[in-house]
Amino acid sequence: MEKNTVWAIGLSTVVLVGFFAAQTILFPPKPQEQQAQTEQTTEVVENQATGESEKQDSSIEENLSIVSEVSDSENLTEEKFTITTNKVAVTFTNRGGDIISYELIEKDDRGALKNRDVDTGKGVELIENLSEKNRAFGLSLGGATRPIIDDIFTAKKLDDYTIGFFKKFTSKNADGTESEFTLVKKYTFKPNDYTFKLEVTIDGDENFKGLDVGGAAYTLRTAPQVGPKFNPKMDRYEYRELVSFNGEKAKKTRLGSKQTKNYERDWVWTAMAGKYFEFIVYPENKTSMSSTVVYNSEIEVGDATNAQVKMTRKPTDKKETNDTYYIYAGPRNESELKNYVSEDKNEWGLSGVHFNESLQTSGFLYWLEVVLKFLLENINKLVHNWGVSIIIVTIILKCALFPITKKSLEGTQKMQKFQPKMQELQAKYKGDPQKLQMETAKMYKEIGYNPMSGCLPMIFQFVILFAMYNLFNNYFEFRGASFISGWIDDLSQGDRIGPVFEHGLPILGWNQIRILPVIYVISQLLFGKITGNGGTATGTNAAQMKMMMYGMPIFFFFLFYNAPAGLLLYWTVSNIFQLGQQIVINKMMKNKKDEPKLKLVQNKKRK
């Protein structure tokens, strides 16, 4: 390479590395927006113990069927309870009546966990970053800025799949009088469904004027963070996002650390989602909920970002209110989520809620994802290895595009012969761009070259790559799927070889040594060398062509170092296979070029 080209590539590399360093230094996460303190219009205090048992209201007894007496709160201690289905193992605490563990335990036909945590080997834990301030499905009396209830509730397990929690509170009314209300949380599960039902009941005595704390009755949170654990500094391809569905389309939002955002549009359900797992909250009676959903992200435990979806119930002056929520907590994959389109596909009889709209897709290229998934899934049924399936699909795509690729490469090589003439035209009409364009078009017509023929294969490849990127970065079946044991154990992650650096390499933040990105760069450089782009160009054009040929692969090496192995496997195999195609095309063109000479020699021999 020329000296200037070497300098250009070197400087580009330095700029790229400097960008990653400056990103964390110059653009730190924005601090959480200050939220105004809401005035309390109702003061809620824990009901004082009387030392005697008190009878429940009949409505509470009918709703919960727990016990007929309320225990003295001072005699209660914190306890844990577990409900296990064929899908999940859920652990509750009677402190607030909240969930503190939600483990996915579903097994396949061979008895292996379907949703295994790669690091622990156990089922995926969906609730992460728990703290005293944040437990899963905790209630706050009032708006989203209020702390969750931390009192001990009375608890009773009603059957194998149902548990209830309740507690009495005393409230001071606006006229100075006091009244009592009972807060009830009841969870119901189904044996073979990832969705459970949460019922929240507020039942007051004859003096109860309704619950209104700063303009809200209560706020229901989801979980501090969707599991499994991840480190956003090390894994830039992992993410957490908030989703709200309005009945027609889903709005997806991602927050940085310590950010808060209010979603004030109409919504049917709202969700907190990761790449492969999510919580979806669907209120049965949406009219009782505030139109505002608060998305909140805080750093409280570890390095990972907390996030809570907080839904606020409107104030009410009724003596009794009952709210029902259907909550999906499980894999973010189409095979599970599509069950909630038709009532006969799920155990709750839910219909038309379209939980599958929470899936991450390529938008207008979704149809291409469907085609690619169809090919991958049917090939995988034969080979039983997702990595091999990717290779076969890649070869099928390259073969399908071969006629277009061949025509493009033939046109490119044809143009290389006319580079001197092209340079003559550029020099002759240097001051007249319009005339240069006319003469260039005339020359293209004479030699039978279509400039667009060189762009079409590239456009097709980028379209497929875009769909592949979204598919491979979010396709649930690739999670934990091994290609070559000990090297690519998970196609949804980068390949692994050598030691793990706990704190990451300086500046770059990489914590793994990966070989697949290196193979990709070598394949890309070889492809550029074989195609010989820029071979007849001179001066500035040659330097630019060499920069594209050698600089871009190095740029993509840094950009895709931590990319999912499935994506890099596709791209690398694509380069290698196209390299073979290029060699075949070069040989065909050489034979075509030598054909007149060969005929001339044969004719001379005959004479």
Buried (B, 14 or more C-beta within 10 A) or exposed (E): BEEEBEEBBEEBBEEBEEEBEEEEEEEEBEEBEEEEEBEBBBEBEEBEEEEEEEEBBEBBEEBBBBBEEBBBBEEBEEEEBEBBBEBBBBBBBBBBBBBBBBBBBBBEEEEEBBBBBEEEEBBBBBBBBBEEBBBBBBBBBBBBBBEBBEBBBBBBBBEEBBBBBBBBBBBBBEEEEEBBBBBBBBBBBBEEBBBBBBBBBBBBBEBBBBBBBBBBBBBBBBBBBBBBBBBBEBBEBBBBBBBBBEEEEBEEEBBBBBBBBBBEEEBBBBBBBBBBBBBBBBBEEEEBBBEBBBBBBBBBBEEBBBBBBBBBBBBBEBBBBBBBBBBBBBBBBBEBBBBBBEEEEBEBEBEEBBBBBBBBBBEEBEEBBBEBBEBBEEBBEEEEBBBBBBBBBBEEBBEEBBEBBBBBBBBBBBBBEBBEEBBEBEEEBEEEEEEBEEBBEEBBEEEEBEEEBBEBBEEBBEEBBBBBBBBBBBBBBBBBBBBEEEBBBBBBBBBBEEEEBEEBEEEBBBBBBBBBBEBBBBBBBBBBEBBBBBEBBEEEBBBBBBBEBBBBBBBBBBEBBBBBBBBBBBBBBBBBBBBEBBEEBBEEBEEEEEEEEEEEEEEEEEE
